[in-house]
Amino acid sequence: MFHFSLRIIKVTLCVGLGLWLSTTESAAQKTVIKVNPATNSGPVHPGIYGLNQRWFDYDISLWEPKKGEESPLIKTYTDIGFRSLRYPAGTAADAFYWKRTIGPPEKRANVIEGHTWEGRRRAAGGDAGGGGGPLPVPFGLDEALRFCEKTGSTFIYMYNFGTGSATDAADLVEYVNAPVGTNPNGGVAWAQVRAHNGHPEPYGVKYFEMGNEMYIGGRQHFWLEGKSRHSHTYKYCFGDTVRFTRQLVGEFDAQSIRAAQSNYGVNQVKYLRYAPILPGTDSLYVGGIPWQRVDNLRDHGAENVYVLDSYTGKITFGDGVHGNLPLHKDSIATIRASYTSARDGYDDYYRAMKAVDPTVRVYSCLIDRDFIQTMGATSPYDGVSIHPYAGFWNMPTKESMDNYHDLILSNSDEEADSARHTLALIRRTVSPRRKDSVDILFTEYGIALRDITQGYGVSLDDALYGARMVMAAIDLNMALTSKHAITGLIGTAPHFVVSPAGYMYKMFTHQFGPTRIASSITNNPARPIVPNAFYEKLNKGRTSLPKLHVSASKDAAGNVYLMVLNRDRADAVAASVELAKYRLSDSQATVWTLNGPGYTSFNTVENPRNVSIQESTMPVGGKSFDYTFPAHSITAIKLKGKAR
């Protein structure tokens, strides 16, 4: 009897223990989003809701309304809520000379489109091989700045570091920021020029980015490829005297192979790429035959001679009577030159620009450890600009569409982690008094691998990737980010179809607060990533994609905003949201959901809301509530109440 009772007790205990373990294991796997509205983790800067504007995307020139009307572009731009603009963009603006883009449009000189410079080498001899420029600039510097004034957007200027100079950059700061009647950089009174161009008041531009992607091993080196005894990074930081050998010459507004050829005309003019030229260091070759530099052509007959303006790099040939035409064997000749040039580095730019306006912030386009350690604690800089793209170099080829999605969205985590590590390294190496003032910006980002499937560059995946970058910017307290690019987010005239990424921004600008609060996820489910050796090498062995990512904020009234990103391509995720020390004042929460039929879905003129925001409400109460976040979606939840 006693033995029987023990058996019953044993069985009962085992069954009870089994049920308890089962229940506990189930509870342990429950996904929980924890939010603490009582915390204050810093501001959410409105400038992070920004984008790029390339100077030759002329659709934006339609922003000025017709008489008595508001332009469709302005209406779309302001409805989304963009708050910053990077101009004149990146690679396309590598040779953008701002002084050519001010004043009456009909009197402006053409500008070289940056892809036609050294940045893209497709032909022998290091030439860009055509395409792009020269191009007119109807949407010049003043138009871009007035657009930002109209829309309340913060302006960030990407300066052509590879082709410009510290003096020219200081002139730019004077033009946009100096009061009329002052001339802090000397020479031309650029504030007065601005007033003459219709804007007497300073624009108050604060952010300047020095060059675009001039990385070691990149394709936008420009003068950094000149020969010297110093490293690439040292030259960018501190400038240098560099030597170029048999380099193709160009024209005032072109750097293609055609620009390096004779046009058979008299008194032809060509330009060396990187003025000023050190006197006496130049040699010029027409069809491989050396020509002689002279002080003037009038004193010479039909000889192979040329005149060089060392300051501007301007080369002038003769008319066949005083100096020969640059022809060779009765065919079009290619003209090349060797010379030495003294170039300014970041440190020169920084000091010259700050001398005009100490309040401006000057950012480096180099972001690697070498730059950060070279500048160190002794050479001041305000921060670095980062371009966290998925695509090009960091994506494998010949993957399934599902695996591309997983790899690209996982890459967004890698880019966010890399930015965090970069900021930490900066703050460890700069002087202690400056560590809190040096920051980072995302001045370009997106999915660059656009041709995987139709519309992928403007698909829902692009919005999911962009949302992760915005969340990273919030976490790192960034002042600005710039999604690439305006035409990809709000389309082109006359339709201005909003892309999923455009709606993603609207989610943040309309359903997210100005103050960040603490949030976290426990038991976040993850999808295994199909192994790919190339990807794993670049992404430190990531083998899974966490499905949810969360950011939380509040406003001055005490309302709480929850932004939840579900990046999984197939699975909805059920979660419990727990609110710490918060009293709800409304039993209904507002819910916005951005989603579409699939993660590759995109919007068209025929179907402009294929991926769009759906608004709804849901009942909430107590200290927690449950919600199921759909696959491949962004969900914004607004809760009314106050922290206790």
SEVODREN-186105 format. One line per 2 residues: number of its first residue (from 1); their letters; for each residue x, y, z of C-alpha. Coordinates in Angstrom, 2 decimals. Example, Ala and Ser with C-alpha at 12.3 -4.5 7.8 and 13.67 -1.06 7.14 Angstrom:
REM residues 2
1) AS) 12.30:-4.50:7.80  13.67:-1.06:7.14 .
REM end
This chain:
REM residues 644
1) MF) 0.00:0.00:0.00  2.78:2.32:0.91 .
3) HF) 4.70:1.35:-2.22  1.62:1.95:-4.35 .
5) SL) 1.17:5.39:-2.83  4.77:6.27:-3.64 .
7) RI) 4.19:5.22:-7.22  1.14:7.45:-7.43 .
9) IK) 3.03:10.33:-5.86  5.95:9.71:-8.23 .
11) VT) 3.70:9.63:-11.28  1.83:12.71:-10.12 .
13) LC) 5.06:14.59:-9.50  6.46:13.59:-12.88 .
15) VG) 3.31:14.61:-14.73  3.13:17.86:-12.80 .
17) LG) 6.80:18.58:-13.35  6.43:17.81:-17.05 .
19) LW) 3.48:20.19:-17.37  5.38:22.86:-15.43 .
21) LS) 8.48:22.45:-17.63  6.35:22.59:-20.76 .
23) TT) 4.61:25.76:-19.60  7.87:27.37:-18.50 .
25) ES) 9.60:26.49:-21.77  6.70:27.97:-23.72 .
27) AA) 6.80:31.15:-21.65  10.55:31.41:-22.13 .
29) QK) 10.07:31.46:-25.90  7.54:34.28:-25.86 .
31) TV) 8.75:37.38:-27.69  8.52:40.44:-25.46 .
33) IK) 9.09:44.08:-26.41  9.92:46.12:-23.32 .
35) VN) 9.46:49.90:-23.32  10.32:52.31:-20.53 .
37) PA) 8.68:55.71:-21.14  10.22:57.13:-17.96 .
39) TN) 13.67:57.15:-19.58  15.08:59.95:-21.70 .
41) SG) 17.83:58.68:-24.01  18.34:61.87:-25.99 .
43) PV) 16.73:63.75:-28.87  15.59:62.35:-32.19 .
45) HP) 17.03:64.90:-34.63  14.62:65.73:-37.48 .
47) GI) 17.56:65.98:-39.91  17.79:62.18:-39.99 .
49) YG) 14.72:62.22:-42.22  16.65:63.39:-45.27 .
51) LN) 17.72:62.52:-48.78  20.17:63.26:-51.58 .
53) QR) 19.51:65.59:-54.46  21.73:65.22:-57.51 .
55) WF) 22.25:68.56:-59.23  21.34:67.21:-62.67 .
57) DY) 18.03:65.57:-61.63  16.08:68.46:-63.03 .
59) DI) 12.67:67.25:-61.86  13.32:69.11:-58.62 .
61) SL) 13.48:72.36:-60.59  9.69:71.98:-60.82 .
63) WE) 9.37:72.71:-57.11  8.63:76.38:-57.70 .
65) PK) 4.83:76.65:-57.91  3.03:78.23:-60.78 .
67) KG) 1.18:81.40:-59.96  -1.40:80.61:-57.29 .
69) EE) -0.55:76.89:-57.20  1.61:74.60:-55.15 .
71) SP) 3.86:72.26:-57.10  3.17:68.51:-56.88 .
73) LI) 6.77:67.93:-55.84  6.59:70.33:-52.88 .
75) KT) 3.26:68.86:-51.86  4.65:65.31:-51.87 .
77) YT) 7.94:66.31:-50.22  6.24:68.15:-47.35 .
79) DI) 3.54:65.51:-46.90  6.20:62.86:-46.37 .
81) GF) 7.99:65.22:-44.00  11.59:65.25:-45.27 .
83) RS) 13.76:67.51:-43.13  17.23:67.57:-44.71 .
85) LR) 18.81:67.64:-48.16  22.32:66.72:-49.30 .
87) YP) 23.43:68.64:-52.37  24.85:68.41:-55.03 .
89) AG) 25.02:64.68:-54.10  27.93:62.24:-54.32 .
91) TA) 29.87:60.80:-57.26  27.88:62.90:-59.72 .
93) AD) 29.08:66.03:-57.89  32.79:65.19:-57.66 .
95) AF) 33.57:67.97:-60.17  30.78:70.36:-59.20 .
97) YW) 32.18:73.91:-59.16  29.70:75.99:-57.18 .
99) KR) 30.80:79.31:-58.66  29.55:78.13:-62.06 .
101) TI) 26.05:77.51:-60.66  25.09:80.92:-59.21 .
103) GP) 23.63:83.97:-60.89  21.20:84.00:-63.85 .
105) PE) 20.80:80.48:-65.28  21.35:81.66:-68.83 .
107) KR) 24.81:82.98:-67.88  26.02:79.91:-66.01 .
109) AN) 28.85:77.73:-67.25  28.38:74.01:-67.70 .
111) VI) 29.50:71.62:-64.97  31.30:68.30:-65.39 .
113) EG) 29.17:65.32:-64.34  31.35:63.45:-61.86 .
115) HT) 31.09:59.99:-63.41  33.07:61.26:-66.41 .
117) WE) 36.15:62.12:-64.32  38.80:59.74:-63.03 .
119) GR) 36.27:58.02:-60.81  35.22:55.49:-63.45 .
121) RR) 37.96:54.06:-65.59  36.75:52.38:-68.72 .
123) AA) 39.34:53.34:-71.29  43.10:53.09:-71.66 .
125) GG) 45.12:55.74:-69.93  42.77:56.18:-66.98 .
127) DA) 40.06:58.13:-68.80  36.42:57.93:-67.81 .
129) GG) 35.34:57.05:-71.31  32.53:59.53:-71.82 .
131) GG) 28.98:59.74:-70.59  27.35:62.40:-68.46 .
133) GP) 28.85:65.87:-68.83  29.16:68.66:-69.60 .
135) LP) 25.72:69.65:-68.34  23.87:72.90:-67.61 .
137) VP) 22.78:73.64:-64.02  19.28:75.12:-63.82 .
139) FG) 18.98:73.86:-60.23  22.05:75.56:-58.85 .
141) LD) 23.29:76.37:-55.37  20.83:79.19:-54.69 .
143) EA) 17.87:77.19:-55.98  18.79:74.28:-53.72 .
145) LR) 19.14:76.56:-50.71  15.84:78.32:-51.40 .
147) FC) 14.20:74.91:-51.74  15.46:74.05:-48.25 .
149) EK) 14.16:77.36:-46.90  10.76:76.68:-48.44 .
151) TG) 10.54:73.18:-46.97  12.28:73.79:-43.63 .
153) ST) 15.05:71.34:-44.57  18.57:71.35:-43.15 .
155) FI) 21.14:71.67:-45.93  24.36:69.66:-46.17 .
157) YM) 26.83:70.50:-48.93  29.14:67.87:-50.43 .
159) YN) 32.22:69.79:-51.53  34.33:68.64:-54.50 .
161) FG) 37.44:67.95:-52.43  39.16:66.11:-55.27 .
163) TG) 39.01:69.05:-57.69  38.58:72.11:-55.45 .
165) SA) 40.76:74.03:-53.02  40.66:75.30:-49.45 .
167) TD) 40.40:78.91:-50.66  37.44:78.08:-52.88 .
169) AA) 35.71:76.20:-50.04  36.23:79.20:-47.75 .
171) DL) 34.69:81.41:-50.47  31.70:79.05:-50.46 .
173) VE) 31.26:79.44:-46.70  31.43:83.21:-47.14 .
175) YV) 28.84:83.11:-49.92  26.30:81.11:-47.93 .
177) NA) 26.92:82.43:-44.41  28.60:85.85:-44.28 .
179) PV) 26.50:88.99:-43.60  26.40:91.59:-46.34 .
181) GT) 29.12:94.16:-45.77  31.68:91.61:-44.59 .
183) NP) 34.43:89.87:-46.53  36.11:87.40:-44.12 .
185) NG) 38.02:85.47:-46.79  39.25:88.54:-48.67 .
187) GV) 39.17:88.97:-52.42  35.65:88.95:-53.87 .
189) AW) 32.97:90.03:-51.36  30.87:86.91:-51.79 .
191) AQ) 28.12:87.99:-49.40  27.49:90.96:-51.69 .
193) VR) 27.40:88.61:-54.68  24.76:86.53:-52.88 .
195) AH) 22.71:89.66:-52.23  23.02:90.62:-55.91 .
197) NG) 21.70:87.14:-56.74  18.55:87.85:-54.75 .
199) HP) 19.27:86.65:-51.21  20.66:89.38:-48.95 .
201) EP) 20.32:87.35:-45.75  22.83:84.56:-45.00 .
203) YG) 21.56:81.05:-45.62  23.18:79.74:-42.43 .
205) VK) 24.58:76.47:-43.80  26.17:74.41:-41.03 .
207) YF) 27.18:71.05:-42.55  29.91:70.43:-45.13 .
209) EM) 31.18:67.05:-46.33  34.66:67.07:-47.84 .
211) GN) 34.63:64.77:-50.85  32.73:61.62:-51.68 .
213) EM) 33.97:58.06:-51.06  37.66:58.80:-51.63 .
215) YI) 38.54:55.51:-49.96  41.76:53.54:-50.32 .
217) GG) 41.05:50.98:-53.02  38.03:52.94:-54.23 .
219) RQ) 37.44:54.62:-57.56  37.26:58.29:-56.61 .
221) HF) 40.86:59.09:-55.69  41.39:62.11:-57.96 .
223) WL) 44.61:63.92:-57.09  45.31:61.45:-54.28 .
225) EG) 46.61:59.12:-57.00  49.41:61.56:-57.78 .
227) KS) 52.87:60.29:-56.91  54.52:61.39:-53.68 .
229) RH) 56.31:59.85:-50.71  53.19:60.01:-48.53 .
231) SH) 50.28:57.61:-48.12  46.79:58.06:-49.52 .
233) TY) 45.40:58.89:-46.07  48.16:61.35:-45.21 .
235) KY) 47.57:63.21:-48.49  43.85:63.47:-47.79 .
237) CF) 44.47:64.69:-44.24  47.28:67.18:-44.78 .
239) GD) 47.63:67.77:-48.52  50.78:67.20:-50.55 .
241) TV) 52.87:68.05:-53.59  52.07:65.35:-56.14 .
243) RF) 53.38:64.40:-59.56  51.29:63.33:-62.57 .
245) TR) 52.81:61.64:-65.60  51.36:61.65:-69.12 .
247) QL) 47.90:62.49:-67.84  45.11:63.23:-70.33 .
249) VG) 44.28:66.91:-70.53  40.68:68.08:-70.48 .
251) EF) 38.50:71.05:-71.22  36.84:73.64:-69.00 .
253) DA) 33.70:71.52:-68.66  34.74:68.03:-69.80 .
255) QS) 37.26:65.31:-68.94  36.45:62.61:-71.49 .
257) IR) 38.88:61.18:-74.06  37.30:63.47:-76.63 .
259) AA) 38.21:66.44:-74.43  41.87:65.37:-74.64 .
261) QS) 41.86:65.39:-78.43  42.48:68.19:-80.87 .
263) NY) 39.40:69.72:-82.48  41.40:71.09:-85.45 .
265) GV) 40.46:74.64:-84.45  42.79:77.60:-83.99 .
267) NQ) 43.75:78.89:-80.54  42.51:75.73:-78.86 .
269) VK) 42.23:75.75:-75.07  42.72:72.74:-72.83 .
271) YL) 43.08:72.36:-69.05  45.28:70.37:-66.73 .
273) RY) 43.16:68.60:-64.14  44.75:69.69:-60.90 .
275) AP) 45.82:73.31:-60.79  47.71:75.19:-59.51 .
277) IL) 50.79:73.86:-61.27  54.23:74.39:-59.81 .
279) PG) 56.09:76.62:-62.32  58.57:74.82:-64.52 .
281) TD) 57.31:71.30:-63.75  55.10:70.83:-66.81 .
283) SL) 55.77:68.84:-69.98  53.19:68.46:-72.75 .
285) YV) 52.87:65.81:-75.46  50.76:65.83:-78.60 .
287) GG) 50.44:62.35:-80.03  53.44:61.37:-77.94 .
289) IP) 55.67:64.18:-79.29  56.89:66.74:-76.71 .
291) WQ) 55.95:70.39:-77.17  57.61:73.44:-75.60 .
293) RV) 56.05:75.83:-73.11  56.61:79.51:-73.93 .
295) DN) 55.62:82.77:-72.26  53.55:83.96:-75.23 .
297) LR) 52.67:82.82:-78.70  53.19:86.15:-80.48 .
299) DH) 56.96:85.77:-80.36  56.89:82.40:-82.12 .
301) GA) 56.17:81.18:-85.60  54.76:77.84:-86.76 .
303) EN) 56.34:75.90:-83.90  55.19:73.20:-81.47 .
305) VY) 54.64:75.55:-78.52  51.97:76.28:-75.94 .
307) VL) 51.24:78.75:-73.15  50.29:77.62:-69.62 .
309) DS) 48.56:79.61:-66.91  50.01:77.84:-63.86 .
311) YT) 47.29:79.08:-61.49  44.29:77.85:-63.50 .
313) GK) 45.94:75.03:-65.46  44.77:76.63:-68.73 .
315) IT) 46.74:75.58:-71.86  46.52:77.71:-75.01 .
317) FG) 47.70:76.60:-78.45  48.40:78.70:-81.51 .
319) DG) 46.65:79.50:-84.77  49.09:77.88:-87.18 .
321) VH) 50.99:81.15:-87.71  51.99:81.89:-84.14 .
323) GN) 52.27:78.43:-82.70  51.15:75.25:-84.42 .
325) LP) 47.76:73.64:-84.07  48.03:70.49:-81.91 .
327) LH) 47.73:68.03:-84.81  49.76:64.89:-85.31 .
329) KD) 50.20:62.97:-88.56  47.07:64.55:-90.02 .
331) SI) 44.83:62.83:-87.48  43.12:63.77:-84.23 .
333) AT) 45.84:63.78:-81.58  45.56:62.84:-77.94 .
335) IR) 47.15:65.47:-75.72  48.81:64.50:-72.45 .
337) AS) 50.80:66.34:-69.83  53.15:65.68:-66.94 .
339) YT) 53.31:68.18:-64.09  53.56:68.70:-60.34 .
341) SA) 50.76:70.25:-58.30  50.44:71.41:-54.70 .
343) RD) 47.12:70.25:-53.24  45.24:71.10:-50.05 .
345) GY) 44.31:68.47:-47.48  41.41:68.20:-45.07 .
347) DD) 43.32:70.12:-42.41  43.76:73.06:-44.81 .
349) YY) 40.06:73.04:-45.68  39.03:72.79:-42.04 .
351) RA) 41.09:75.79:-40.96  40.17:77.96:-43.95 .
353) MK) 36.44:77.31:-43.61  36.40:77.77:-39.83 .
355) AV) 38.26:81.08:-40.24  35.28:82.37:-42.21 .
357) DP) 32.62:80.88:-39.92  33.69:78.98:-36.78 .
359) TV) 30.22:77.48:-36.36  30.31:75.31:-39.50 .
361) RV) 30.88:71.58:-39.16  33.34:69.98:-41.57 .
363) YS) 33.14:66.19:-42.14  35.66:63.80:-43.65 .
365) CL) 34.68:61.31:-46.33  37.43:58.95:-45.14 .
367) ID) 36.10:56.79:-42.34  38.68:54.07:-41.78 .
369) RD) 40.93:53.41:-38.81  43.92:54.90:-40.67 .
371) FI) 42.21:58.29:-41.02  40.95:58.31:-37.44 .
373) QT) 44.33:57.42:-36.01  46.24:59.78:-38.35 .
375) MG) 44.13:62.74:-37.24  44.20:61.49:-33.64 .
377) AT) 44.06:63.89:-30.74  46.09:66.70:-32.35 .
379) SP) 44.31:67.46:-35.64  40.73:68.66:-35.22 .
381) YD) 37.83:67.37:-37.29  34.09:67.44:-36.69 .
383) GV) 33.21:63.94:-37.78  33.02:61.49:-40.66 .
385) SI) 30.35:60.70:-43.25  29.43:57.05:-43.75 .
387) HP) 27.64:55.39:-46.71  26.07:52.16:-45.46 .
389) YA) 24.97:50.49:-48.67  23.99:46.89:-49.29 .
391) GF) 25.23:45.83:-52.70  28.20:46.16:-55.01 .
393) WN) 31.18:44.81:-53.07  29.40:43.28:-50.08 .
395) MP) 26.87:41.02:-51.78  27.49:37.65:-53.42 .
397) TK) 26.16:36.79:-56.86  23.85:34.04:-58.12 .
399) ES) 21.78:33.69:-54.96  18.08:32.91:-54.68 .
401) MD) 15.80:35.91:-54.21  14.90:34.79:-50.69 .
403) NY) 18.54:34.51:-49.74  19.30:37.92:-51.22 .
405) HD) 16.61:39.36:-48.97  18.06:37.66:-45.88 .
407) LI) 21.64:38.70:-46.70  20.77:42.31:-47.51 .
409) LS) 18.65:42.83:-44.41  21.30:41.17:-42.27 .
411) NS) 23.85:43.47:-43.86  21.89:46.40:-42.42 .
413) DE) 22.79:45.11:-38.94  26.43:44.83:-39.93 .
415) EA) 26.44:48.41:-41.22  24.80:49.65:-38.03 .
417) DS) 27.37:47.82:-35.90  30.21:49.17:-38.03 .
419) AR) 28.96:52.74:-37.55  28.79:52.23:-33.79 .
421) HT) 32.35:50.87:-33.71  33.59:53.78:-35.84 .
423) LA) 32.06:56.33:-33.48  33.56:54.53:-30.47 .
425) LI) 37.01:54.54:-32.08  36.74:58.26:-32.86 .
427) RR) 35.87:59.07:-29.27  38.78:56.98:-27.99 .
429) TV) 41.31:58.77:-30.19  40.33:62.46:-30.22 .
431) SP) 41.25:64.79:-27.40  39.05:64.35:-24.30 .
433) RR) 37.61:67.85:-24.57  36.37:67.15:-28.12 .
435) KD) 35.13:63.58:-27.92  31.50:64.52:-27.35 .
437) SV) 31.47:67.00:-30.23  32.77:64.66:-32.93 .
439) DI) 30.04:62.63:-34.59  29.11:60.59:-37.66 .
441) LF) 26.53:61.05:-40.41  24.91:58.69:-42.92 .
443) TE) 25.13:60.93:-45.99  24.15:58.14:-48.40 .
445) YG) 22.60:54.73:-47.86  20.34:52.22:-49.49 .
447) IA) 20.32:49.04:-51.55  22.78:49.44:-54.42 .
449) LR) 22.18:45.96:-55.86  19.24:47.10:-57.94 .
451) DI) 19.05:44.68:-60.84  18.34:41.43:-58.96 .
453) TQ) 14.71:41.65:-60.00  12.47:44.29:-61.53 .
455) GY) 11.98:47.33:-59.30  14.16:46.01:-56.50 .
457) GV) 15.91:49.34:-55.93  12.55:50.93:-55.02 .
459) SL) 10.96:47.87:-53.44  9.63:47.18:-49.96 .
461) DD) 13.04:45.69:-49.11  14.56:49.12:-49.72 .
463) AL) 12.15:50.55:-47.14  13.00:47.80:-44.63 .
465) YG) 16.73:48.42:-45.11  16.22:52.18:-44.85 .
467) AR) 14.18:51.85:-41.66  17.02:49.91:-40.05 .
469) MV) 19.45:52.69:-40.98  17.14:55.36:-39.56 .
471) MA) 16.89:53.36:-36.33  20.70:53.14:-36.21 .
473) AI) 20.90:56.90:-36.69  18.49:57.38:-33.78 .
475) DL) 20.53:55.04:-31.57  23.76:56.88:-32.42 .
477) NM) 22.25:60.35:-31.97  23.00:61.43:-35.54 .
479) AL) 22.10:64.93:-36.68  21.53:64.04:-40.34 .
481) TS) 21.06:61.13:-42.72  20.50:61.24:-46.47 .
483) KH) 18.74:58.39:-48.26  19.76:58.05:-51.89 .
485) AI) 18.05:59.65:-53.79  15.10:62.01:-54.15 .
487) TG) 13.91:60.63:-57.49  13.97:57.12:-56.04 .
489) LI) 11.76:58.13:-53.13  9.16:60.40:-54.69 .
491) GT) 9.50:59.58:-58.36  9.67:62.01:-61.25 .
493) AP) 7.38:64.53:-62.89  4.53:64.62:-63.57 .
495) HF) 3.39:61.75:-61.34  5.74:61.81:-58.31 .
497) VV) 4.85:58.27:-57.25  5.96:57.69:-53.65 .
499) SP) 8.18:54.64:-53.19  7.97:52.30:-50.18 .
501) AG) 11.01:54.10:-48.72  9.16:57.39:-49.06 .
503) YM) 6.28:55.95:-47.04  8.82:54.60:-44.55 .
505) YK) 9.95:58.15:-43.87  6.34:59.26:-43.47 .
507) MF) 5.92:56.60:-40.78  8.74:58.22:-38.79 .
509) TH) 7.85:61.87:-39.44  4.17:61.40:-38.55 .
511) QF) 4.20:58.57:-36.01  7.40:58.94:-33.99 .
513) GP) 8.30:61.34:-31.20  11.18:63.80:-30.70 .
515) TR) 12.69:62.07:-27.64  14.15:58.57:-27.63 .
517) IA) 13.24:56.21:-24.80  14.57:52.81:-23.79 .
519) SS) 13.29:49.73:-25.58  14.45:46.13:-25.98 .
521) IT) 13.37:42.74:-27.29  13.69:39.44:-25.46 .
523) NN) 13.36:36.09:-27.23  13.57:37.73:-30.63 .
525) PA) 13.08:34.95:-33.21  15.67:34.70:-35.99 .
527) RP) 15.80:33.13:-39.41  18.95:31.16:-40.32 .
529) IV) 20.85:32.61:-43.28  21.88:30.18:-45.99 .
531) PN) 25.68:29.92:-45.67  27.71:31.95:-48.13 .
533) AF) 31.45:32.10:-47.59  31.87:35.49:-49.32 .
535) YE) 29.15:37.09:-47.24  30.29:35.54:-43.97 .
537) KL) 33.84:36.79:-44.49  32.63:40.36:-44.88 .
539) NK) 29.99:40.17:-42.18  31.96:38.44:-39.44 .
541) GR) 30.17:35.12:-39.64  26.56:36.27:-39.15 .
543) TS) 24.45:33.18:-39.61  20.97:34.44:-38.77 .
545) LP) 18.67:37.42:-39.25  16.81:38.60:-36.12 .
547) KL) 13.25:39.12:-37.26  12.25:42.15:-35.19 .
549) HV) 13.97:45.46:-34.57  12.47:48.20:-32.39 .
551) SA) 12.84:51.88:-31.59  10.69:53.83:-29.13 .
553) SK) 10.12:57.51:-28.42  7.80:59.96:-26.73 .
555) DA) 6.53:63.50:-27.23  6.12:66.45:-24.85 .
557) AG) 2.54:65.41:-24.06  3.72:62.02:-22.81 .
559) NV) 2.48:59.96:-25.77  4.61:56.92:-26.56 .
561) YL) 5.55:55.81:-30.08  6.72:52.34:-30.93 .
563) MV) 8.34:51.58:-34.31  8.73:47.86:-34.99 .
565) LN) 10.43:46.44:-38.04  9.68:42.81:-38.98 .
567) RD) 12.28:41.89:-41.57  11.29:38.27:-42.02 .
569) RA) 10.22:37.47:-45.57  7.49:34.99:-44.62 .
571) DA) 6.64:34.87:-40.91  4.49:37.15:-38.81 .
573) VA) 5.78:37.54:-35.26  3.45:37.56:-32.24 .
575) AS) 4.83:39.61:-29.36  3.80:41.08:-26.06 .
577) VE) 4.53:44.78:-25.50  5.27:45.63:-21.87 .
579) LA) 5.15:49.24:-20.66  7.12:50.12:-17.53 .
581) KY) 5.82:52.89:-15.28  3.25:54.17:-17.78 .
583) RL) -0.41:54.99:-17.33  -2.56:54.83:-20.46 .
585) SD) -5.13:57.60:-20.87  -6.81:56.13:-23.95 .
587) SQ) -7.94:52.55:-24.42  -7.40:52.83:-28.18 .
589) AT) -3.95:52.86:-29.81  -3.31:54.23:-33.29 .
591) VW) -1.57:51.76:-35.60  0.11:52.48:-38.94 .
593) TL) 1.41:49.54:-40.99  3.59:49.79:-44.08 .
595) NG) 3.44:46.63:-46.17  2.75:45.16:-49.58 .
597) PG) 2.08:41.83:-51.26  5.74:40.79:-50.92 .
599) YT) 9.17:42.11:-50.02  9.97:42.77:-53.71 .
601) SF) 6.76:44.75:-54.24  7.05:48.31:-55.52 .
603) NT) 4.82:51.17:-56.63  4.09:52.26:-60.18 .
605) VE) 2.07:54.96:-61.92  -0.57:52.31:-62.61 .
607) NP) -0.51:50.98:-59.03  0.86:53.80:-56.83 .
609) RN) -0.29:52.26:-53.53  0.82:48.68:-54.06 .
611) VS) 3.02:49.27:-51.01  1.43:51.85:-48.73 .
613) IQ) 0.45:52.78:-45.18  -2.68:51.28:-43.65 .
615) ES) -4.13:53.08:-40.63  -6.16:51.42:-37.89 .
617) TM) -6.80:51.37:-34.15  -6.65:48.61:-31.57 .
619) PV) -7.72:48.24:-27.93  -5.02:48.45:-25.26 .
621) GG) -5.10:48.39:-21.50  -3.07:47.68:-18.39 .
623) KS) 0.69:47.31:-18.44  0.96:45.20:-21.57 .
625) FD) -0.77:44.19:-24.76  -0.23:41.65:-27.52 .
627) YT) 0.29:42.37:-31.19  1.23:40.31:-34.23 .
629) FP) 3.64:42.07:-36.56  3.14:41.01:-40.19 .
631) AH) 5.96:39.64:-42.30  8.10:42.18:-44.21 .
633) SI) 6.44:45.17:-42.53  7.01:48.33:-40.54 .
635) TA) 4.51:49.03:-37.76  4.10:52.31:-35.87 .
637) IK) 1.98:52.27:-32.69  0.98:55.46:-30.85 .
639) LK) -0.10:55.14:-27.20  -1.66:58.02:-25.29 .
641) GK) -0.75:58.42:-21.65  1.93:59.62:-19.24 .
643) AR) 4.93:58.13:-17.52  4.42:57.49:-13.81 .
REM end
